[in-house]
């Protein structure tokens, strides 16, 4: 098992670190200020920031664009999962940074879905403008009326009517739906409720300007609106789309979901490790600077124990993530499902613990907006629910382990 990064990955990593140092970290407060000013002066916090739009061409010029997508005719710059891991980790250190490099969720997962399962027309209409960063997209699966951790529960109906499908349903926590650049929804619903349990669902492409779609409201996370990205509640009422927009065919939705969520999960974990690494860095700097009870915090036993435990946990999570990435590259997502499930549990929990220690080290400043820790804590906590809650992934790992001894 070889986790060595390719020379190309190492070169990209050096360029990415330099770009982050030059353009991302110095602009963290400027990003927040621009979003706030859009809210105050224009009454709209959902306007895309000029800051991010200005940085995108610079990232593209430096070859730091679409790094997440496996190499293909449309993405010749694509990398393996193993080579993408350290780059995704670096981008994950600042919440809005991945968009600068066209590597932000949910677009990454949606682009992979279109690349794997879309027709040539779907790719021309949707994938190509997504790859160019001209539009954004959303993935609509979660519903308020059912336990959506079990994807077979979805109640949204997708009914065939002549040359069209008609969609009726209620979705929420649809990330990116509030962005005015969001032009595409990939919607999961039921085409045949009487079919076998895992053949009832289908996925269909829906243009965001189709009549019958209502963005009900943005949904805050621990009080943060996460603008201009956000997470929304949406209603689909008699939404009519061409039958050709169905992906793969009726009854293939669950299959597509599993194919889409595997890479999406490991990308979340890679970013979470970046969050944890930065939280540890901020914690160490704070501990070295602050004095209490006659000595630096860094000299006090309790904090040394936490620093050591944080390093152990982060490196453990990173190694398991690299193993999962290596297996996805070499034996495929299906064989790597246990490793993907394990890292989806481990990485967000590690990041949450390290963030909590870092907040504690910063005292009251840790829960303020003076540091990125409070916002990162809130956003990272969602990862224990997003793309499947911890309980579902633990159950999957247990089933695989128990089956070895039948």
C-alpha positions in Angstrom: 0.0 0.0 0.0 1.7 3.1 -1.3 0.6 6.5 0.0 3.4 8.5 -1.7 2.1 11.6 -3.6 3.0 11.9 -7.2 5.5 14.6 -8.3 2.6 16.4 -10.0 0.6 16.4 -6.7 3.6 17.7 -4.8 4.0 20.5 -7.4 0.3 21.4 -7.1 0.5 21.3 -3.4 3.3 23.8 -3.3 1.4 26.1 -5.7 -1.8 25.7 -3.6 -0.1 26.5 -0.3 1.4 29.6 -1.9 -2.0 30.7 -3.3 -3.6 30.2 0.1 -0.9 32.3 1.8 -1.1 35.0 -0.8 -4.8 35.3 -1.6 -7.0 33.3 0.8 -5.9 33.7 4.5 -5.3 37.5 4.1 -8.9 37.9 2.7 -10.9 35.9 5.3 -12.2 39.0 7.0 -12.7 40.8 3.7 -15.0 37.9 2.5 -17.1 38.2 5.6 -17.2 42.0 5.4 -18.4 41.9 1.8 -21.2 39.4 2.6 -22.3 41.6 5.5 -22.1 44.8 3.4 -24.3 43.1 0.7 -26.8 42.5 3.4 -26.7 46.0 4.8 -26.5 48.0 1.6 -28.5 45.8 -0.9 -30.6 43.8 1.5 -29.3 40.6 0.0 -26.5 38.5 1.6 -26.9 36.0 -1.2 -25.0 38.0 -3.8 -21.9 36.2 -5.0 -18.8 38.0 -3.7 -16.6 40.0 -6.0 -13.6 38.7 -4.0 -14.2 35.0 -4.9 -15.0 35.9 -8.5 -11.8 37.9 -8.8 -9.7 35.0 -7.4 -11.1 32.3 -9.7 -9.3 33.4 -12.9 -6.0 33.6 -10.9 -6.5 30.0 -9.6 -7.2 28.8 -13.2 -4.2 30.6 -14.6 -2.0 28.8 -12.0 -3.5 25.4 -12.9 -5.4 25.0 -9.7 -8.8 24.3 -11.2 -11.1 21.3 -11.2 -8.6 19.2 -9.3 -11.2 16.9 -7.8 -12.5 15.4 -11.0 -10.9 12.1 -12.2 -9.0 12.6 -15.4 -11.2 12.6 -18.5 -11.5 14.4 -21.9 -13.4 17.2 -20.2 -11.0 17.4 -17.2 -7.5 16.5 -18.4 -6.1 18.1 -15.3 -8.0 15.6 -13.0 -6.2 13.7 -10.3 -6.5 10.4 -8.5 -8.3 10.4 -5.2 -4.9 9.8 -3.4 -3.3 12.8 -5.1 -6.4 15.0 -4.5 -6.4 14.3 -0.7 -3.7 16.7 0.4 -5.0 19.4 -1.9 -8.5 19.1 -0.6 -7.2 19.2 2.9 -5.4 22.5 2.3 -8.5 24.0 0.7 -10.6 22.9 3.6 -8.8 25.1 6.0 -11.0 28.1 4.9 -14.7 27.4 4.3 -15.0 29.5 1.1 -11.7 28.5 -0.4 -12.8 25.4 -2.4 -15.1 27.5 -4.6 -12.1 29.6 -5.7 -10.6 26.4 -7.3 -14.0 25.1 -8.5 -13.7 22.3 -6.0 -16.7 23.1 -3.7 -19.5 20.9 -2.7 -22.2 20.1 -3.9 -20.9 21.0 -7.3 -18.0 18.5 -7.1 -20.4 15.6 -6.4 -22.9 16.8 -9.0 -20.2 17.1 -11.7 -19.0 13.6 -10.9 -22.6 12.4 -11.2 -23.0 14.1 -14.6 -19.7 12.7 -15.8 -20.5 9.1 -14.7 -24.2 8.9 -15.4 -25.2 11.8 -17.7 -25.8 11.6 -21.5 -23.6 13.6 -23.8 -26.4 16.2 -24.0 -26.5 16.5 -20.2 -22.8 17.0 -20.2 -22.9 19.7 -22.8 -25.8 21.5 -21.2 -24.7 21.2 -17.5 -21.3 19.7 -16.9 -19.4 21.9 -19.2 -20.6 25.2 -17.7 -20.1 23.7 -14.2 -16.5 22.8 -15.1 -15.9 26.3 -16.4 -17.3 27.7 -13.1 -20.0 29.7 -14.9 -22.9 28.2 -12.9 -23.5 26.3 -9.7 -25.8 23.4 -8.7 -27.6 21.6 -5.9 -28.5 18.1 -4.9 -32.0 17.6 -3.6 -32.6 14.4 -1.6 -33.3 15.2 2.1 -37.0 15.7 3.0 -38.6 17.2 6.2 -41.3 14.6 6.5 -39.2 11.4 6.6 -36.0 10.1 8.1 -33.8 10.9 5.0 -30.8 9.0 6.4 -32.6 6.1 4.8 -32.8 7.2 1.2 -35.5 4.7 0.3 -37.9 6.8 2.5 -38.0 9.8 0.1 -41.6 10.6 -0.8 -41.1 13.1 -3.7 -42.9 11.7 -6.8 -41.5 11.7 -10.3 -44.4 10.7 -12.6 -44.2 10.0 -16.3 -46.6 12.1 -18.4 -46.0 11.6 -22.1 -42.7 13.0 -23.1 -42.2 14.6 -19.7 -41.8 13.8 -16.0 -43.8 15.7 -13.4 -42.2 16.3 -10.0 -44.0 17.0 -6.7 -42.2 17.0 -3.4 -40.8 18.9 -0.5 -37.1 19.1 0.2 -34.9 20.8 2.7 -31.3 21.3 3.7 -30.5 21.7 0.0 -27.0 23.2 0.0 -26.4 26.0 -2.5 -30.0 26.4 -3.6 -30.0 30.0 -2.4 -27.1 31.0 -4.6 -28.4 33.0 -7.7 -25.9 31.1 -9.8 -27.5 27.8 -9.0 -29.0 26.7 -12.3 -29.4 23.0 -11.8 -31.0 20.7 -9.2 -30.3 16.9 -9.3 -33.5 15.7 -7.7 -34.1 12.2 -6.1 -37.7 10.9 -6.0 -39.8 7.9 -6.6 -40.9 6.8 -10.0 -42.5 3.5 -8.9 -43.5 3.1 -5.2 -44.6 -0.5 -5.9 -41.2 -1.6 -7.2 -38.6 -3.4 -5.1 -37.3 -1.2 -2.2 -34.1 -0.1 -3.9 -35.6 0.2 -7.4 -38.4 2.7 -6.5 -36.1 5.8 -6.7 -34.9 7.8 -9.7 -32.8 10.9 -10.2 -33.6 13.6 -12.6 -32.1 16.9 -13.8 -34.2 20.0 -13.2 -33.4 23.5 -14.4 -33.6 25.8 -11.5 -35.9 28.3 -13.4 -38.5 25.6 -14.2 -42.0 26.7 -13.2 -43.3 25.2 -10.0 -40.0 25.5 -8.0 -40.3 27.6 -4.8 -37.3 28.4 -2.6 -39.2 28.6 0.7 -36.5 29.9 3.0 -32.8 29.6 3.9 -32.2 27.4 6.9 -29.6 28.6 9.4 -27.0 26.3 11.0 -26.4 27.2 14.7 -27.5 30.7 13.7 -25.2 31.0 10.7 -26.9 31.5 7.3 -23.8 30.4 5.5 -24.4 33.0 2.8 -23.9 33.3 -0.1 -24.0 29.5 -0.3 -26.6 28.5 2.3 -29.0 25.6 2.7 -32.6 25.9 1.7 -36.1 24.5 2.0 -37.7 23.9 -1.5 -41.1 22.9 -2.8 -41.6 21.2 -6.2 -45.2 21.6 -7.3 -46.2 20.2 -10.7 -42.7 20.7 -12.0 -42.5 19.5 -15.6 -39.2 18.5 -17.2 -38.3 16.5 -20.4 -38.2 12.7 -19.9 -34.7 12.8 -21.4 -33.5 14.5 -18.1 -33.8 11.3 -16.2 -30.4 9.8 -15.3 -29.8 6.2 -16.5 -33.4 5.3 -16.4 -36.2 4.6 -13.9 -35.3 2.8 -10.7 -31.6 3.7 -10.9 -31.6 6.5 -8.3 -30.4 4.5 -5.3 -27.5 3.2 -7.5 -26.6 6.7 -8.6 -26.8 8.0 -5.0 -24.3 5.4 -3.8 -21.9 6.2 -6.6 -22.2 9.9 -6.0 -21.9 9.9 -2.2 -18.8 7.8 -2.0 -16.4 10.4 -3.4 -18.5 13.2 -1.8 -18.0 11.6 1.6 -14.2 11.3 1.3 -14.0 14.9 0.1 -15.8 16.0 3.2 -13.3 14.0 5.3 -10.3 15.5 3.5 -11.6 19.0 4.2 -12.4 18.1 7.8 -8.8 17.1 8.4 -7.8 20.5 7.1 -10.1 22.1 9.6 -8.6 20.1 12.4 -5.1 20.9 11.3 -5.8 24.6 11.3 -7.5 24.4 14.7 -4.5 22.7 16.1 -2.2 25.3 14.6 -4.2 28.1 16.1 -4.4 26.3 19.5 -0.6 25.9 19.6 0.0 29.5 18.7 -2.4 30.6 21.5 -0.9 28.3 24.1 2.6 29.6 23.3 1.5 33.2 23.6 -0.7 33.2 26.7 0.4 33.2 30.3 -1.8 32.0 33.3 -0.9 31.3 36.9 2.8 32.2 36.3 3.6 30.2 33.2 2.7 29.8 29.6 -0.3 27.7 28.9 1.9 25.6 26.6 3.9 24.5 29.7 0.8 23.3 31.6 0.2 19.5 31.6 -3.4 19.5 30.6 -2.7 21.5 27.4 0.3 19.4 26.4 -1.9 16.3 26.8 -4.5 17.8 24.5 -2.0 18.9 21.9 -0.5 15.4 21.8 -3.9 13.8 21.6 -4.9 16.2 18.8 -1.8 15.3 16.7 -2.4 11.6 17.3 -6.1 11.8 16.2 -5.4 14.0 13.2 -2.7 11.8 11.9 -4.9 8.7 12.5 -7.7 10.2 10.5 -5.4 11.3 7.7 -3.9 7.9 7.3 -7.3 6.2 7.2 -8.4 8.8 4.6 -5.4 8.1 2.5 -6.1 4.3 2.7 -9.7 4.9 1.6 -8.5 7.1 -1.3 -5.9 4.5 -2.3 -8.5 1.7 -2.3 -10.9 3.8 -4.3 -8.2 4.4 -6.9 -7.0 0.8 -7.0 -10.0 -1.5 -6.3 -13.0 0.8 -6.6 -15.5 2.5 -4.4 -17.5 -0.7 -3.7 -14.6 -2.6 -2.3 -13.6 0.5 -0.3 -17.0 1.0 1.2 -15.9 0.0 4.8 -13.0 2.4 4.7 -15.2 5.2 3.3 -17.7 4.6 6.1 -15.1 4.5 8.8 -13.4 7.7 7.7 -16.8 9.4 7.4 -17.3 8.7 11.1 -13.8 9.4 12.3 -12.7 12.6 10.5 -15.7 14.8 11.5 -15.5 13.6 15.1 -11.7 14.3 15.3 -12.2 17.7 13.8 -15.0 18.5 16.2 -12.9 17.5 19.2 -9.8 19.5 18.1 -12.0 22.5 17.4 -13.5 22.2 20.9 -10.0 22.1 22.5 -8.9 25.0 20.3 -11.9 27.1 21.3 -11.2 26.3 25.0 -7.6 27.4 24.6 -8.8 30.8 23.1 -11.2 31.4 26.0 -14.1 33.7 25.2 -12.3 34.8 21.9 -12.8 31.2 20.7 -16.6 31.6 20.5 -16.4 35.0 18.9 -16.0 36.1 15.3 -12.4 37.1 16.0 -11.2 33.7 15.1 -12.6 31.1 12.5 -13.1 28.5 15.2 -16.8 29.1 16.1 -18.0 29.1 12.5 -15.9 26.1 11.7 -17.3 24.3 14.8 -20.8 24.9 13.6 -20.2 23.9 10.0 -18.1 20.8 10.9 -20.9 19.6 13.2 -23.2 19.2 10.2 -20.8 16.6 8.7 -21.9 14.1 11.3 -25.3 14.3 9.5 -24.5 15.2 5.9 -24.1 12.4 3.4 -25.4 10.0 6.1 -25.3 10.2 9.9 -22.6 8.5 12.0 -25.1 5.8 13.0 -25.7 4.7 9.4 -22.0 4.5 8.7 -21.2 2.6 11.9 -24.0 0.2 11.1 -22.4 -0.4 7.6 -19.0 -1.0 9.1 -20.4 -3.4 11.7 -22.3 -5.4 9.0 -19.2 -5.8 6.9 -17.2 -6.9 10.0 -19.8 -9.4 11.2 -20.1 -10.9 7.8 -16.5 -12.0 7.9 -17.4 -14.5 10.6 -20.6 -16.0 9.2 
